[in-house]
Amino acid sequence: MDELMKLSAETLVPLASRVATPAYDRSALTPGILHIGVGNFHRAHQAVYLDDLFNLGEGHDWAIVGAGIKPFDAARRDALQGQDWLTTVVEMSPGRTAARITGAMIDFCEIDAARIIAHIADPAIRIVSLTITEGGYYIDAQTGAFDTAHPEIRADAADPDAPQTVFGILLAGLRARRFAGHPPPAILSCDNLPENGHVTRAAVVGLAGLISEELRDWVAAEVAFPNSMVDRITPATTDTTRALVRDTFGIDDASPVICEPFRQWVMEDNFPLGRPALDKVGAQFVPDVMPYETMKLRILNAGHAAIAYPAALLGHEGVHEAMADPDIAAWLDQLMQREVIPVLTPIPGENYHDYLATCAGRFANPQVRDTIARLCQDGSNRQPKFVLPTITEALATGKPIDGLALEVALWCRYCAETAALDDPRAETLARAARATRDDPGAFLALTDIFGPLGRNAALAEAFARAIDRLWTGDARAVLRDYLNGETT
């Protein structure tokens, strides 16, 4: 192996003999995007698209300034600051491991609300993008609307000049921009939410309405919130990731990213202050994103959930290992073919069965080494976005839900027996899940997750059958029953 080099601006020239490096002058980049939530996904997705565009010699006024409001964002900032905001991105597939160093991010503001607000107020920033997780949007499960009663939102409404939430910070930045006479940036959610632009708009407009009707009306009329669909499997960085980058490429990177080769980005073309020409590097700009995002959420994201919980119950640790289990692979295929795809509205030019096959192949990629534990986390926020909408539509159209109810039951069984449940509602989930031994309705009674759907008699009956079988038998036997058409 070549001599180990610490990743930095100074080592880019010698590292160019080992991996792909930026073909542009980073010192000539100027900011155009403020991105809140600089996690692995953002650095393997949006930052890579921009890096590709910059390598074409275009869009150099659209560089990224990172931002974050959580304690873990400070650790990420510290790691990236030590290497001049550069990231090693490693694409892994069977028979191929390729690395590149991306340089699209040129700064990362301190973890401080006032600093972020100042960047939003800067007229050079024409897009503010977000990856704040599915659970970060303050959605009321009962109504599906923005939760204006949430204590954190109420606190920001009471003291809008000292906000603590991302939406309070966004609103403060928009107010500062307006006061200075500058038009507002587009706010682009890159999270896995149905109609994520509309959800983001509801949050910002909803909080503005708690402050003043005049501010609410201005935000509603003047600020663009384009919908988007994003996709790329990007596991968490571990010591193994860092060792792989060090041992394979001779790069000492404190926070590298590994990912699959596949990536997709579809956006509504609604950017009043302009946008980078990302369609030149594979992104799609369309009038209506919803069919694409629904396809992805209901097949890929719900597919991840469908394999996660039985795989965990059966002792699998890697996603590729789970997909090598014939029962889990068949369960994924049959659930999607029987109960998910029939509910989806056709998209001209798209074939859902081909898309499912592509997703299954991606899940089975042994090089990415995505973990079942990652797929299992945050189920209370993910299930309402990825799985429950299909159940709602299937019930409304008289289509079967036995497999979908079984997926919910598998999640319930997982919650009941997992000691360190990684979920913001972990204690409540575990207690309700264990109660289903005697009362099958206890889990569906979690109204902050299931809302009115939890009271549906058909779902309650199908769930009760599934959870009873999971308490009296094992997960593999229950999966095989489903595959064999046995639902009672």
Residue pairs with C-beta under 8 A, 6 or more apart in sequence:
1 247
1 248
1 250
2 18
2 250
3 250
4 246
4 250
4 251
4 252
5 11
5 14
5 15
5 250
5 251
5 252
6 83
6 252
7 15
7 83
7 86
7 88
7 101
7 251
7 252
7 253
7 254
8 82
8 83
8 84
8 86
9 26
9 84
9 86
12 21
12 22
12 86
12 101
12 103
13 21
15 21
15 101
15 251
18 99
18 249
18 250
18 251
19 88
19 99
19 100
19 101
19 249
19 251
20 98
20 99
20 100
20 101
21 100
21 101
21 103
22 51
22 54
22 55
22 101
22 102
22 103
23 54
23 55
24 54
24 55
24 57
24 60
24 103
26 103
26 106
28 60
29 54
29 60
29 61
29 63
29 103
29 104
29 106
30 60
30 61
30 63
30 124
31 61
31 63
31 64
31 65
31 106
31 107
31 119
31 122
31 124
31 125
32 59
32 61
32 62
32 63
32 124
32 125
32 126
32 127
32 276
33 50
33 62
33 63
33 64
33 65
33 125
33 126
33 127
33 128
33 129
33 276
34 64
34 65
34 67
34 116
34 119
34 120
34 125
34 127
34 128
34 129
34 185
35 42
35 46
35 64
35 65
35 66
35 67
35 105
35 128
35 129
35 130
35 131
36 67
36 68
36 69
36 116
36 128
36 129
36 130
36 131
36 132
36 166
36 169
37 67
37 68
37 73
37 130
37 131
37 132
37 133
38 66
38 67
38 68
38 73
38 76
38 77
38 80
38 105
38 108
38 131
39 76
39 131
40 234
40 235
40 236
40 237
40 257
40 259
41 131
41 190
41 230
41 232
41 234
42 131
42 190
43 87
43 89
43 102
43 105
43 257
44 89
44 232
44 234
44 257
44 259
44 263
45 190
45 230
45 232
45 234
45 263
45 265
46 64
46 129
46 190
46 230
46 265
47 64
47 87
47 102
47 104
47 105
48 89
48 100
48 102
48 104
48 263
49 263
49 265
49 278
49 281
49 282
49 283
50 59
50 62
50 63
50 64
50 104
50 276
50 278
51 100
51 102
51 103
51 104
52 281
52 282
53 59
53 62
53 276
53 277
53 278
53 280
53 281
54 60
54 63
54 103
54 104
56 280
56 281
58 276
58 277
58 280
59 276
59 277
61 124
62 127
62 275
62 276
63 104
63 105
63 106
64 104
64 105
64 106
65 105
65 106
65 107
65 108
65 109
65 119
65 125
66 77
66 80
66 85
66 105
66 107
66 108
66 109
67 73
67 108
67 109
67 115
67 116
67 119
68 74
68 76
68 77
68 108
68 111
69 111
69 113
69 116
69 164
69 165
69 166
69 169
70 111
71 111
73 111
74 111
76 108
76 255
77 108
77 110
77 111
79 254
79 255
80 86
80 87
80 105
80 108
80 254
80 255
81 108
82 254
83 253
83 254
85 103
85 105
85 106
85 107
85 108
86 101
86 102
86 103
86 253
87 101
87 102
87 105
87 253
87 255
87 256
87 257
88 99
88 100
88 101
88 245
88 249
88 251
88 253
88 256
88 257
89 99
89 100
89 101
89 102
89 256
89 257
89 258
89 259
90 97
90 98
90 99
90 241
90 244
90 245
90 249
90 256
90 257
90 258
90 259
91 97
91 98
91 99
91 100
91 258
91 259
91 260
91 261
92 258
92 259
92 260
92 261
92 365
92 367
92 368
92 369
93 260
93 261
93 365
93 367
93 368
94 365
94 366
94 367
96 261
96 367
97 248
97 367
99 245
99 248
99 249
99 251
101 251
109 115
109 116
109 118
109 119
113 162
113 163
113 164
113 168
113 169
113 172
116 169
116 173
117 163
117 169
117 172
117 173
117 176
118 173
118 176
119 125
119 173
120 128
120 169
120 170
120 172
120 173
120 174
120 176
120 177
120 185
121 173
121 176
121 177
121 180
121 182
123 177
123 180
123 182
123 183
125 185
126 185
126 186
126 271
126 273
126 274
126 275
127 185
127 186
127 187
127 188
127 271
127 273
127 275
128 170
128 173
128 185
128 186
128 187
128 188
129 187
129 188
129 189
129 190
130 166
130 187
130 188
130 189
130 190
130 191
130 200
131 190
131 191
132 166
132 191
133 191
133 378
133 381
134 191
134 192
134 193
134 378
134 381
134 382
134 385
135 378
135 380
135 381
135 424
136 166
136 191
137 146
137 191
137 193
137 199
137 200
137 203
138 146
138 147
138 150
138 152
138 153
138 165
138 167
138 203
139 145
139 146
139 147
139 199
139 384
140 146
140 147
140 149
141 384
141 447
141 448
141 449
141 450
141 451
142 447
142 448
142 451
142 452
143 451
144 451
145 202
145 206
146 199
146 202
146 203
146 206
146 207
147 153
148 154
148 206
148 207
148 209
148 210
152 164
152 165
153 165
153 167
153 168
153 206
153 207
153 210
154 210
155 164
156 163
156 164
156 165
156 167
156 168
156 171
156 207
157 207
157 210
157 211
160 168
160 171
160 172
160 175
160 211
161 172
163 169
163 171
163 172
165 207
167 203
167 204
167 207
168 207
170 187
170 204
171 204
171 207
171 208
171 211
171 215
171 219
174 184
174 204
174 219
174 223
175 215
177 183
177 184
177 185
178 184
178 218
183 222
183 272
183 273
184 219
184 222
184 223
184 224
185 273
186 223
186 224
186 225
186 226
186 270
186 271
186 272
186 273
186 275
187 200
187 201
187 204
187 223
187 224
187 225
188 197
188 225
188 226
188 228
188 267
189 196
189 197
189 199
189 200
189 225
189 227
189 228
190 196
190 228
190 230
191 230
192 230
192 296
192 297
192 301
192 382
192 385
192 386
193 199
193 385
194 290
194 293
194 294
194 297
194 385
194 389
195 227
195 290
195 293
196 227
196 228
196 293
197 225
197 226
197 227
197 228
197 268
197 270
197 289
198 225
198 227
200 225
201 220
201 223
201 225
204 219
204 223
204 225
205 216
205 219
205 220
208 215
208 216
208 218
208 219
208 220
209 215
209 216
224 270
224 271
224 272
225 270
226 267
226 268
226 269
226 270
226 271
226 289
227 267
227 268
227 289
227 290
227 293
228 265
228 266
228 267
228 268
228 289
228 293
229 264
229 265
229 266
229 267
229 289
229 292
229 293
229 296
230 264
230 265
231 262
231 263
231 264
231 265
231 296
231 300
232 259
232 260
232 262
232 263
232 264
233 259
233 260
233 262
233 362
233 363
233 365
233 368
233 370
234 257
234 258
234 259
234 260
235 241
235 258
235 259
235 368
235 369
235 370
235 371
235 374
236 371
236 374
237 255
237 256
237 257
237 258
240 369
241 256
241 257
241 258
242 253
242 254
242 256
244 256
244 258
245 251
245 253
245 256
246 252
246 253
258 368
258 369
259 368
260 362
260 365
260 368
262 358
262 362
263 282
264 284
264 296
265 278
265 282
265 283
265 284
266 283
266 284
266 285
266 286
266 289
266 292
266 293
267 278
267 283
267 284
267 285
267 286
267 289
268 285
268 286
268 287
268 288
268 289
269 275
269 285
269 286
269 287
278 285
279 285
284 292
286 292
291 345
291 347
291 350
292 347
292 350
294 344
294 345
295 344
295 347
295 350
295 352
295 355
297 385
297 386
297 389
298 340
298 343
298 344
298 386
298 389
298 390
299 336
299 340
299 341
299 344
299 352
299 355
299 356
299 359
300 359
301 382
301 385
301 386
302 340
302 386
302 387
302 390
302 407
303 332
303 336
303 356
303 359
303 360
303 363
304 319
304 363
304 375
304 386
305 375
305 379
305 382
305 383
305 386
305 387
305 407
305 411
306 331
306 332
306 335
306 336
306 387
306 407
307 319
307 322
307 323
307 328
307 331
307 332
307 363
307 372
307 375
308 372
308 375
308 376
308 414
309 376
309 407
309 410
309 411
309 413
309 414
310 327
310 328
310 331
310 410
310 475
310 476
310 479
311 319
311 321
311 322
311 325
311 328
311 372
311 375
312 372
312 373
312 376
312 414
312 418
313 410
313 413
313 414
313 417
313 474
313 475
314 322
314 325
314 328
314 475
314 476
316 322
316 325
316 328
316 372
317 371
317 372
317 373
318 366
318 369
318 370
318 371
318 372
319 363
319 364
319 368
319 370
319 371
319 372
319 375
320 363
320 364
320 365
320 366
320 368
320 369
320 370
322 328
322 363
322 372
323 329
323 332
323 360
323 363
323 364
324 364
327 476
327 479
327 480
327 483
328 479
329 360
329 364
330 479
330 483
331 479
331 482
331 483
332 360
332 363
333 356
333 360
334 403
334 482
334 483
335 403
335 404
335 407
335 482
336 356
337 353
337 356
338 400
338 403
339 390
339 394
339 399
339 400
339 401
339 402
339 403
339 404
340 390
340 404
341 352
341 353
341 356
342 399
343 390
343 393
343 394
343 397
343 399
344 352
346 352
363 370
373 422
376 414
376 418
376 422
377 422
377 423
378 422
378 423
378 424
379 411
379 414
379 415
379 423
379 429
380 423
380 424
380 425
380 429
380 446
380 448
380 449
381 423
381 424
383 408
383 411
383 449
384 449
384 450
384 451
387 404
387 407
387 408
388 450
388 453
390 404
391 401
391 404
391 405
391 408
391 453
391 459
392 453
393 399
394 400
394 401
394 404
395 401
395 456
395 458
395 459
401 458
401 459
401 462
402 462
402 465
402 466
402 482
402 487
403 482
404 462
405 459
405 462
405 463
405 465
405 466
406 462
406 466
406 478
406 482
408 443
408 444
408 463
408 466
409 463
409 466
409 467
409 470
410 466
410 470
410 475
412 432
412 433
412 436
412 443
412 463
412 467
412 470
413 433
413 467
413 470
413 471
413 475
414 433
415 421
415 423
415 429
415 430
415 432
415 433
415 443
416 430
416 433
416 434
416 436
418 430
421 429
421 430
423 429
425 446
425 448
425 449
428 446
429 446
432 442
432 443
432 445
432 446
433 442
433 443
435 442
435 443
436 442
436 443
436 467
436 471
437 471
440 460
440 463
440 464
440 467
440 468
441 460
441 464
443 463
443 467
444 450
444 453
444 454
444 455
444 459
444 460
444 463
445 454
446 454
447 454
453 459
454 460
462 487
465 487
465 488
466 478
469 477
469 478
469 481
470 478
481 487
